[in-house]
Amino acid sequence: MHYHDYQDLISNNLLWVKEKLAEDESYFDKLSQGQKPPFLFIGCSDSRMPLNGFTKTGPGELFIHRNVANQVSLTDMNLLAVLEYAVEVLQVKHIVVCGHHRCGGVEAAYKGNATGAVGNWVNPIRELYLKNRQELDAIPTEQERLNRLSEYNVIAQVANICKTSALNRAMQSGSFPQVHGWVLEITTGRIKDLPLPLEEWRELGIVP
């Protein structure tokens, strides 16, 4: 469905409400009772990344934070507040950092042409590219290099999650959520569950 006018959003909301009430007349009464989502999703702000759609989840099932190129900045108070609330109050069971192929933020970092606030924001991805430049430049096509950089970025952000004080407190308590790194393959709609270097992270003391 494509939206061509602002009013379409309001009209479609009314249609959605009617559909939900037709399925279950107490749907919104139940929804208003509170939330206990098992998942925290940290994703990219890209308009093609509706996480509820790709995972077939509904309201109340995902606690979501999104920003350009799914960054986990240890100085981002917005993200840190979301993370702390998800872990300590909602007690989520899983934290997923979800990036995607054909990400504009990753491409801008790779090409080094991002400016202003966006340039500052994606600079960690630029540094990630430069750190792995020899390996990435050996990949045959630019799109494959960008896809791989997106995956590197996700893994780096999962590591950052594990370095936060909220996760450290949870780990010390012995009860903490599992962390995961996903990449959405835009051309197929499939989610790629990335292997994480957990043994290496254990040796570094990032995870117990």
NUNUVO-197002 format. One line per field, with one value per residue: residue in one letter; x, y, z of N, C-alpha, C, O in turn; residue number from 1. Coordinates in steps of 0.1 Angstrom, whole numbers, plus 5000, padded with zeros to 4 digits. Example, Ala and Ser with C-alpha at 12.3 -4.5 7.8 and 13.67 -1.06 7.14 Angstrom:
% NUNUVO-197002
rest = a,s
nX = 5132,5128
nY = 4943,4978
nZ = 5078,5071
caX = 5123,5137
caY = 4955,4989
caZ = 5078,5071
cX = 5132,5129
cY = 4967,5000
cZ = 5078,5079
oX = 5142,5134
oY = 4967,5011
oZ = 5085,5080
nr = 1,2
This chain:
% NUNUVO-197002
rest = m,h,y,h,d,y,q,d,l,i,s,n,n,l,l,w,v,k,e,k,l,a,e,d,e,s,y,f,d,k,l,s,q,g,q,k,p,p,f,l,f,i,g,c,s,d,s,r,m,p,l,n,g,f,t,k,t,g,p,g,e,l,f,i,h,r,n,v,a,n,q,v,s,l,t,d,m,n,l,l,a,v,l,e,y,a,v,e,v,l,q,v,k,h,i,v,v,c,g,h,h,r,c,g,g,v,e,a,a,y,k,g,n,a,t,g,a,v,g,n,w,v,n,p,i,r,e,l,y,l,k,n,r,q,e,l,d,a,i,p,t,e,q,e,r,l,n,r,l,s,e,y,n,v,i,a,q,v,a,n,i,c,k,t,s,a,l,n,r,a,m,q,s,g,s,f,p,q,v,h,g,w,v,l,e,i,t,t,g,r,i,k,d,l,p,l,p,l,e,e,w,r,e,l,g,i,v,p
nX = 5008,5006,5011,4999,4991,4988,4964,4957,4970,4956,4930,4935,4943,4918,4905,4922,4917,4890,4892,4907,4889,4869,4880,4886,4868,4877,4903,4917,4913,4927,4953,4958,4965,4991,5027,5048,5071,5091,5114,5139,5145,5170,5172,5177,5168,5157,5131,5123,5124,5104,5101,5081,5066,5084,5089,5065,5052,5032,5016,5030,5048,5074,5100,5112,5140,5153,5177,5198,5215,5216,5231,5250,5257,5278,5275,5250,5223,5196,5194,5207,5189,5166,5176,5183,5158,5145,5159,5160,5135,5114,5125,5135,5140,5156,5180,5182,5202,5196,5205,5208,5211,5221,5221,5218,5233,5255,5267,5273,5292,5312,5319,5328,5315,5297,5283,5281,5259,5251,5275,5291,5277,5278,5305,5319,5314,5328,5354,5354,5353,5378,5395,5392,5399,5416,5407,5380,5382,5391,5370,5349,5327,5313,5288,5287,5308,5297,5275,5289,5302,5280,5273,5296,5292,5269,5278,5297,5281,5266,5286,5291,5267,5270,5290,5278,5266,5242,5239,5262,5255,5233,5246,5263,5245,5237,5215,5206,5197,5198,5220,5218,5227,5214,5210,5190,5182,5176,5169,5157,5141,5147,5159,5192,5208,5235,5266,5282,5313,5317,5334,5358,5350,5346,5371,5381,5367,5342,5318,5304
nY = 4988,5022,5055,5085,5109,5129,5126,5100,5084,5088,5079,5052,5044,5044,5024,5002,5000,4993,4968,4954,4954,4940,4915,4910,4922,4932,4939,4964,4970,4950,4956,4980,4974,4973,4966,4938,4931,4906,4912,4935,4956,4971,4991,5003,5035,5036,5037,5014,4994,4981,4966,4951,4942,4925,4905,4896,4904,4920,4949,4955,4934,4939,4960,4990,5007,5031,5043,5062,5040,5020,5025,5019,5040,5048,5071,5081,5092,5088,5062,5047,5051,5038,5012,5006,5008,4987,4965,4965,4972,4963,4938,4923,4894,4890,4909,4925,4937,4951,4954,4963,4953,4974,4999,5033,5049,5033,5032,5059,5062,5044,5055,5079,5104,5116,5144,5170,5165,5139,5129,5129,5111,5086,5082,5062,5039,5045,5044,5017,5006,5015,5002,4975,4976,4963,4937,4941,4956,4937,4922,4913,4931,4963,4964,4940,4945,4966,4953,4935,4953,4963,4941,4938,4962,4957,4937,4950,4969,4952,4943,4968,4971,4952,4964,4983,5000,4991,4965,4954,4955,4937,4914,4909,4903,4878,4873,4879,4893,4876,4884,4894,4896,4908,4909,4924,4912,4931,4926,4901,4899,4884,4875,4875,4858,4867,4851,4855,4866,4852,4838,4852,4876,4868,4863,4888,4899,4911,4897,4874
nZ = 5000,4991,5003,4995,5004,5033,5048,5042,5060,5084,5077,5071,5096,5109,5095,5102,5130,5129,5117,5137,5159,5148,5147,5174,5199,5223,5220,5222,5248,5261,5251,5263,5289,5295,5289,5280,5265,5249,5234,5226,5200,5181,5155,5121,5109,5083,5059,5048,5067,5084,5112,5126,5105,5090,5108,5115,5139,5164,5180,5212,5213,5205,5217,5206,5192,5170,5147,5125,5105,5125,5150,5180,5202,5229,5241,5236,5250,5246,5234,5255,5276,5266,5264,5291,5303,5290,5298,5326,5336,5318,5314,5291,5271,5249,5230,5200,5175,5145,5112,5077,5043,5016,5029,5034,5052,5058,5032,5028,5048,5039,5014,5023,5021,5036,5054,5079,5106,5101,5090,5112,5128,5114,5114,5131,5115,5092,5103,5109,5084,5074,5091,5083,5057,5038,5036,5029,5005,4988,4981,4953,4941,4945,4958,4972,4990,5004,5016,5032,5049,5062,5077,5094,5108,5122,5140,5154,5168,5184,5201,5213,5227,5247,5262,5277,5307,5316,5306,5318,5345,5345,5336,5358,5377,5369,5355,5324,5292,5260,5233,5199,5164,5135,5100,5075,5044,5019,4992,4992,5014,5035,5068,5081,5104,5122,5129,5160,5175,5201,5218,5215,5225,5251,5260,5260,5280,5275,5274,5298
caX = 5000,5013,5005,5002,4985,4988,4951,4957,4975,4945,4920,4939,4942,4904,4903,4929,4909,4877,4896,4911,4877,4861,4887,4885,4862,4884,4917,4924,4913,4939,4965,4960,4968,5006,5035,5058,5077,5103,5124,5143,5151,5176,5173,5179,5156,5153,5117,5121,5127,5093,5104,5069,5062,5093,5089,5051,5048,5022,5018,5032,5057,5087,5103,5120,5148,5158,5185,5205,5225,5215,5243,5249,5267,5279,5272,5237,5214,5183,5196,5210,5177,5158,5183,5182,5144,5141,5166,5158,5121,5107,5132,5134,5148,5166,5183,5186,5206,5192,5209,5202,5219,5218,5219,5224,5243,5267,5273,5279,5305,5321,5324,5334,5309,5286,5286,5273,5255,5251,5289,5296,5270,5283,5320,5323,5313,5339,5365,5353,5358,5393,5402,5391,5399,5423,5398,5368,5386,5394,5357,5348,5319,5310,5276,5291,5316,5288,5268,5298,5304,5268,5274,5306,5287,5260,5285,5304,5271,5263,5297,5289,5256,5276,5298,5270,5265,5229,5242,5271,5248,5225,5255,5268,5234,5235,5202,5207,5192,5207,5222,5219,5230,5207,5210,5179,5186,5165,5165,5149,5132,5151,5168,5204,5213,5249,5274,5290,5326,5315,5347,5368,5345,5348,5385,5383,5359,5330,5307,5308
caY = 5000,5034,5066,5097,5120,5128,5121,5085,5078,5089,5071,5038,5040,5040,5010,4992,4999,4985,4954,4948,4952,4929,4902,4909,4935,4936,4940,4976,4969,4942,4963,4992,4969,4974,4959,4929,4925,4898,4916,4948,4957,4983,4990,5015,5044,5034,5035,5000,4985,4980,4954,4943,4935,4914,4895,4892,4907,4930,4958,4948,4923,4944,4973,4993,5020,5032,5055,5061,5029,5012,5027,5018,5049,5047,5085,5084,5090,5082,5047,5042,5051,5027,4999,5004,5005,4974,4954,4965,4973,4953,4925,4916,4882,4891,4922,4923,4948,4947,4963,4958,4956,4987,5010,5046,5054,5025,5036,5072,5060,5037,5065,5091,5116,5121,5157,5175,5156,5125,5125,5126,5099,5074,5081,5049,5029,5048,5038,5002,5003,5017,4991,4963,4980,4954,4926,4946,4960,4925,4917,4917,4941,4973,4961,4930,4952,4973,4943,4929,4963,4964,4930,4942,4973,4951,4930,4960,4975,4942,4944,4980,4968,4944,4972,4993,4997,4984,4951,4950,4952,4925,4902,4907,4897,4865,4871,4889,4889,4871,4894,4889,4905,4905,4918,4921,4912,4938,4920,4889,4900,4874,4879,4868,4858,4867,4845,4865,4861,4852,4833,4863,4886,4863,4865,4903,4903,4918,4889,4864
caZ = 5000,4990,5008,4986,5011,5048,5053,5040,5073,5094,5071,5072,5110,5112,5089,5110,5142,5126,5115,5150,5167,5142,5151,5189,5204,5235,5216,5227,5263,5265,5247,5272,5302,5298,5279,5285,5253,5252,5225,5223,5187,5177,5140,5112,5106,5069,5058,5043,5078,5094,5119,5129,5093,5086,5118,5118,5153,5166,5191,5225,5212,5203,5222,5195,5191,5157,5143,5112,5104,5137,5158,5195,5207,5243,5246,5232,5262,5241,5233,5268,5284,5261,5268,5306,5306,5284,5305,5340,5339,5310,5315,5279,5271,5238,5224,5186,5166,5131,5101,5065,5031,5008,5039,5029,5062,5056,5020,5030,5055,5030,5004,5030,5016,5046,5060,5089,5117,5096,5089,5126,5133,5108,5114,5135,5104,5084,5109,5108,5070,5073,5099,5076,5043,5030,5034,5022,4991,4980,4977,4939,4937,4956,4966,4981,5000,5013,5024,5043,5059,5070,5087,5103,5116,5132,5150,5163,5176,5194,5211,5221,5237,5258,5270,5284,5321,5319,5304,5328,5357,5343,5336,5371,5385,5365,5347,5314,5279,5249,5223,5186,5153,5123,5088,5066,5030,5013,4979,4994,5026,5046,5079,5083,5118,5121,5140,5168,5180,5216,5224,5215,5235,5265,5263,5262,5291,5271,5279,5307
cX = 5009,5005,5009,4998,4986,4975,4950,4961,4963,4934,4923,4940,4928,4901,4909,4922,4897,4881,4900,4898,4868,4867,4885,4880,4869,4899,4924,4923,4925,4952,4968,4964,4983,5013,5045,5065,5090,5116,5127,5150,5157,5179,5176,5166,5150,5138,5113,5123,5116,5094,5093,5065,5071,5093,5075,5047,5039,5025,5020,5043,5072,5089,5114,5127,5154,5166,5192,5216,5227,5228,5240,5260,5267,5277,5258,5227,5201,5184,5198,5198,5167,5163,5181,5167,5140,5147,5161,5143,5113,5112,5131,5144,5159,5167,5188,5190,5204,5196,5203,5212,5213,5214,5226,5235,5256,5274,5279,5292,5315,5328,5331,5328,5298,5291,5277,5271,5256,5266,5295,5290,5276,5298,5325,5323,5325,5352,5366,5357,5373,5401,5402,5392,5405,5414,5386,5371,5389,5381,5354,5340,5316,5298,5279,5300,5307,5280,5276,5300,5292,5268,5284,5300,5277,5267,5292,5294,5266,5273,5295,5278,5262,5285,5291,5269,5252,5232,5252,5265,5240,5234,5260,5257,5231,5223,5203,5202,5202,5208,5223,5222,5223,5210,5198,5184,5175,5160,5157,5139,5136,5160,5180,5208,5228,5256,5282,5302,5326,5327,5357,5363,5347,5362,5388,5375,5346,5318,5312,5309
cY = 5012,5046,5078,5110,5118,5122,5106,5078,5077,5079,5056,5034,5036,5027,4999,4990,4990,4970,4947,4945,4941,4915,4900,4922,4940,4938,4952,4976,4961,4949,4974,4987,4970,4965,4950,4923,4917,4902,4931,4948,4970,4982,5003,5022,5043,5031,5021,4990,4985,4966,4945,4935,4923,4903,4890,4893,4918,4939,4950,4937,4927,4958,4978,5007,5020,5044,5052,5050,5021,5012,5025,5027,5049,5061,5089,5081,5085,5067,5041,5041,5040,5014,4996,5001,4991,4963,4954,4966,4963,4939,4917,4904,4882,4905,4919,4936,4944,4958,4958,4961,4968,4998,5022,5051,5046,5029,5049,5071,5054,5047,5077,5104,5122,5134,5160,5165,5142,5120,5121,5113,5086,5072,5068,5038,5032,5042,5023,4998,5004,5006,4978,4965,4969,4942,4930,4949,4948,4918,4922,4929,4951,4970,4950,4935,4959,4964,4938,4940,4965,4953,4933,4953,4967,4944,4939,4967,4965,4942,4956,4978,4961,4952,4982,4990,4989,4969,4946,4946,4939,4913,4899,4900,4882,4862,4883,4884,4884,4882,4887,4900,4900,4915,4914,4922,4918,4932,4907,4890,4891,4880,4870,4869,4856,4859,4856,4859,4861,4847,4844,4873,4881,4865,4880,4908,4911,4911,4879,4850
cZ = 5000,4996,5000,4993,5026,5053,5051,5053,5083,5089,5073,5087,5114,5107,5097,5123,5140,5124,5128,5158,5161,5146,5166,5195,5217,5233,5223,5242,5268,5262,5257,5286,5305,5288,5286,5273,5256,5244,5225,5209,5185,5162,5134,5110,5092,5068,5053,5054,5088,5101,5122,5117,5089,5096,5122,5132,5153,5177,5204,5225,5210,5210,5212,5196,5177,5155,5130,5113,5117,5146,5173,5200,5222,5249,5242,5243,5258,5241,5247,5277,5279,5265,5283,5309,5302,5293,5320,5344,5331,5311,5303,5279,5259,5234,5210,5180,5152,5121,5088,5053,5024,5018,5034,5039,5060,5043,5021,5038,5047,5020,5010,5025,5024,5052,5071,5100,5113,5095,5102,5131,5128,5108,5120,5124,5094,5090,5108,5094,5069,5080,5091,5061,5034,5026,5025,5007,4982,4976,4963,4936,4949,4964,4976,4993,5010,5022,5035,5053,5068,5081,5098,5113,5126,5143,5159,5172,5187,5205,5219,5231,5249,5267,5278,5299,5324,5317,5314,5341,5356,5343,5350,5380,5381,5356,5336,5300,5269,5239,5209,5175,5141,5112,5079,5052,5022,5000,4981,5005,5037,5056,5080,5097,5118,5132,5147,5174,5196,5223,5225,5225,5249,5269,5266,5274,5288,5275,5288,5301
oX = 5018,4993,5021,5001,4984,4975,4942,4955,4962,4928,4914,4938,4927,4893,4903,4920,4894,4874,4896,4898,4862,4859,4883,4888,4868,4907,4934,4932,4931,4961,4980,4968,4987,5007,5050,5065,5097,5127,5117,5160,5151,5187,5178,5156,5140,5134,5102,5123,5118,5090,5093,5060,5066,5096,5073,5041,5038,5035,5013,5046,5081,5080,5124,5121,5159,5163,5191,5225,5238,5234,5229,5272,5256,5277,5255,5223,5195,5176,5192,5196,5161,5156,5177,5165,5133,5140,5158,5139,5105,5105,5127,5153,5169,5158,5198,5182,5210,5190,5195,5220,5202,5204,5238,5244,5267,5286,5290,5302,5327,5340,5337,5335,5291,5303,5267,5279,5260,5269,5302,5297,5277,5303,5335,5332,5331,5360,5376,5364,5379,5411,5412,5387,5400,5413,5382,5363,5388,5381,5355,5344,5317,5299,5274,5298,5309,5277,5271,5301,5293,5264,5282,5303,5278,5264,5293,5297,5263,5270,5297,5279,5258,5288,5297,5270,5252,5227,5251,5268,5239,5231,5262,5260,5225,5220,5200,5201,5214,5198,5229,5219,5226,5213,5196,5190,5165,5148,5151,5130,5129,5168,5178,5212,5233,5252,5288,5302,5333,5330,5363,5371,5349,5365,5397,5376,5340,5308,5324,5313
oY = 5013,5047,5081,5121,5107,5113,5100,5068,5067,5072,5048,5022,5027,5019,4989,4978,4982,4961,4935,4934,4934,4905,4888,4932,4952,4940,4951,4983,4965,4948,4977,4996,4969,4959,4953,4911,4921,4898,4938,4940,4981,4974,5014,5016,5048,5022,5017,4978,4988,4956,4933,4924,4912,4891,4881,4884,4926,4938,4940,4932,4920,4967,4971,5017,5009,5055,5041,5051,5016,5002,5028,5022,5051,5063,5101,5070,5078,5060,5031,5032,5033,5005,4985,4992,4983,4953,4943,4962,4955,4929,4905,4904,4875,4913,4911,4946,4934,4969,4949,4971,4972,5005,5023,5057,5052,5030,5051,5078,5058,5046,5085,5114,5131,5135,5153,5157,5133,5109,5112,5105,5077,5063,5063,5029,5023,5037,5017,4988,4995,5002,4970,4957,4967,4938,4923,4946,4949,4909,4934,4938,4947,4972,4950,4931,4959,4967,4936,4937,4968,4955,4931,4952,4971,4946,4937,4970,4969,4942,4956,4983,4965,4948,4989,4978,4981,4960,4934,4936,4931,4902,4887,4893,4875,4851,4894,4872,4888,4890,4876,4911,4889,4926,4902,4933,4911,4932,4903,4881,4891,4889,4858,4880,4845,4861,4865,4847,4867,4853,4846,4879,4889,4869,4883,4919,4917,4917,4875,4840
oZ = 5008,4993,4999,4989,5031,5062,5059,5056,5090,5098,5077,5090,5121,5113,5100,5128,5148,5129,5130,5165,5169,5148,5170,5195,5220,5242,5228,5249,5278,5271,5260,5294,5317,5279,5297,5272,5264,5246,5225,5207,5187,5158,5140,5110,5089,5076,5054,5052,5100,5096,5122,5118,5086,5092,5130,5138,5144,5184,5207,5235,5214,5208,5210,5201,5173,5160,5125,5121,5120,5149,5178,5202,5228,5262,5244,5246,5266,5247,5251,5285,5288,5270,5287,5317,5309,5295,5325,5355,5337,5308,5303,5286,5260,5234,5208,5180,5147,5121,5089,5054,5026,5016,5032,5034,5061,5043,5016,5035,5048,5018,5003,5026,5020,5056,5074,5104,5121,5098,5104,5137,5135,5102,5115,5124,5089,5082,5107,5092,5063,5076,5092,5053,5023,5015,5016,4998,4970,4967,4960,4928,4961,4976,4987,5004,5022,5033,5046,5065,5080,5092,5110,5125,5138,5155,5172,5184,5198,5217,5231,5242,5260,5278,5286,5303,5334,5324,5318,5347,5365,5348,5353,5390,5388,5351,5339,5298,5270,5237,5208,5178,5136,5114,5076,5048,5019,4997,4971,5006,5047,5053,5080,5101,5115,5144,5141,5178,5202,5234,5236,5232,5258,5280,5274,5278,5296,5278,5288,5308
nr = 1,2,3,4,5,6,7,8,9,10,11,12,13,14,15,16,17,18,19,20,21,22,23,24,25,26,27,28,29,30,31,32,33,34,35,36,37,38,39,40,41,42,43,44,45,46,47,48,49,50,51,52,53,54,55,56,57,58,59,60,61,62,63,64,65,66,67,68,69,70,71,72,73,74,75,76,77,78,79,80,81,82,83,84,85,86,87,88,89,90,91,92,93,94,95,96,97,98,99,100,101,102,103,104,105,106,107,108,109,110,111,112,113,114,115,116,117,118,119,120,121,122,123,124,125,126,127,128,129,130,131,132,133,134,135,136,137,138,139,140,141,142,143,144,145,146,147,148,149,150,151,152,153,154,155,156,157,158,159,160,161,162,163,164,165,166,167,168,169,170,171,172,173,174,175,176,177,178,179,180,181,182,183,184,185,186,187,188,189,190,191,192,193,194,195,196,197,198,199,200,201,202,203,204,205,206,207,208
